[in-house]
Amino acid sequence: MAKPVLRAIEDGEPAVDDPTGDALHDLLADMNLRHRFVILERLDPKPHEMTGPEPIARVMINWTHDRQGWREAIPWVPTFC
């Protein structure tokens, strides 16, 4: 059995290893006052380049305020090392 690459952890619920797209959608759609967050944890051992929190924070702020351009601000496809 292959080791999981992704783990989703929902507030107060058991972790889900390698969730399908539908399962991840459901976890995010079920967020509410009882299930306040979902953590996505990468489990692969490969290091990934970290550029700091500012680009992500800027996208999240723009998304929150429904500002134009947030979708185009960063690439939304996986990059492989």
C-alpha contacts under 8 A as a table, 3 or more apart, distances in Angstrom:
res1	aa1	res2	aa2	distance
4	P	7	R	7.24
4	P	17	D	5.86
4	P	18	D	5.57
4	P	43	L	6.72
4	P	44	D	7.84
5	V	17	D	7.62
5	V	18	D	6.18
5	V	42	R	5.92
5	V	43	L	4.78
5	V	44	D	5.26
6	L	17	D	5.93
6	L	18	D	4.84
6	L	19	P	7.29
6	L	40	L	6.87
6	L	41	E	5.72
6	L	42	R	4.76
6	L	43	L	5.58
6	L	44	D	7.71
7	R	15	A	6.50
7	R	16	V	5.61
7	R	17	D	4.40
7	R	18	D	5.73
7	R	19	P	7.13
7	R	39	I	7.98
7	R	40	L	5.78
7	R	41	E	5.09
7	R	42	R	6.53
7	R	43	L	7.08
8	A	15	A	5.63
8	A	16	V	5.12
8	A	17	D	6.40
8	A	18	D	7.59
8	A	19	P	6.93
8	A	24	L	7.61
8	A	38	V	6.56
8	A	39	I	5.61
8	A	40	L	4.68
8	A	41	E	6.37
9	I	13	E	7.01
9	I	14	P	6.73
9	I	15	A	4.53
9	I	16	V	6.46
9	I	38	V	5.48
9	I	39	I	4.98
9	I	40	L	6.51
9	I	41	E	7.89
10	E	13	E	5.33
10	E	14	P	7.08
10	E	15	A	6.75
10	E	27	L	7.10
10	E	35	H	6.74
10	E	36	R	7.93
10	E	37	F	5.95
10	E	38	V	4.43
10	E	39	I	6.43
11	D	34	R	7.78
11	D	35	H	5.12
11	D	36	R	5.98
11	D	37	F	5.45
11	D	38	V	6.36
12	G	35	H	7.20
16	V	19	P	5.96
19	P	22	D	7.83
19	P	23	A	5.55
19	P	24	L	5.86
20	T	23	A	5.06
20	T	24	L	6.14
21	G	24	L	5.16
21	G	25	H	6.08
22	D	25	H	5.00
22	D	26	D	6.16
23	A	26	D	5.06
23	A	27	L	6.23
24	L	27	L	5.09
24	L	28	L	6.28
25	H	28	L	5.26
25	H	29	A	5.97
26	D	29	A	4.96
26	D	30	D	5.98
27	L	30	D	5.30
27	L	31	M	6.80
27	L	38	V	7.09
28	L	31	M	5.55
28	L	38	V	6.82
30	D	35	H	6.98
31	M	34	R	7.46
31	M	35	H	4.94
31	M	36	R	5.52
31	M	37	F	6.43
31	M	38	V	7.81
32	N	35	H	5.09
32	N	36	R	5.45
33	L	36	R	5.51
35	H	38	V	7.97
46	K	81	C	7.90
48	H	81	C	7.49
51	T	55	P	7.99
52	G	55	P	7.28
53	P	56	I	5.55
53	P	57	A	5.91
54	E	57	A	4.99
54	E	58	R	5.96
55	P	58	R	5.24
55	P	59	V	6.33
55	P	74	I	7.91
56	I	59	V	5.14
56	I	60	M	6.14
57	A	60	M	5.09
57	A	61	I	6.14
58	R	61	I	5.19
58	R	62	N	6.14
59	V	62	N	5.12
59	V	63	W	5.96
59	V	70	W	5.45
59	V	71	R	7.89
59	V	73	A	6.85
60	M	63	W	5.01
60	M	64	T	5.99
61	I	64	T	5.05
61	I	65	H	6.32
62	N	65	H	5.24
62	N	66	D	5.95
62	N	67	R	5.06
62	N	68	Q	7.58
62	N	70	W	5.80
63	W	66	D	4.89
63	W	67	R	6.22
63	W	70	W	5.96
64	T	67	R	7.81
67	R	70	W	6.65
69	G	72	E	5.35
69	G	73	A	6.19
70	W	73	A	5.15
70	W	74	I	7.84
71	R	74	I	6.97
72	E	75	P	7.04
